[in-house]
């Protein structure tokens, strides 16, 4: 009976961990919510995970650019943001999801994904910056 109870307990703990990770991984922030955060000067790291070339052509003001392919190798650049709200975006969402999983695995716990990513941002004629 003890072994069965121990296995059930371990299964429940693992299930709760997966549900918690999914809930964090599934959190989106709207374009309007991000604009409000930026307007209120709230401490937030805006992480653009597109390539340097895409970033140079245009990005959301004050964004930090680390390509999703380089993120794991460059985590030290974000070490001070582990307990800070990080909003991740790319062009359409796929690379942002990859980046979010890397950050979750490495202990970042306040992650948001910008709904609509940069495509929607530009479609809504919201402010952008050019260059690095």
Helices and strands as residue ranges (DSSP letters): H 2-25, E 28-29, H 31-39, E 44-48, H 52-57, E 64-65, G 72-81, E 85-89, H 94-105, E 111-114, H 117-123
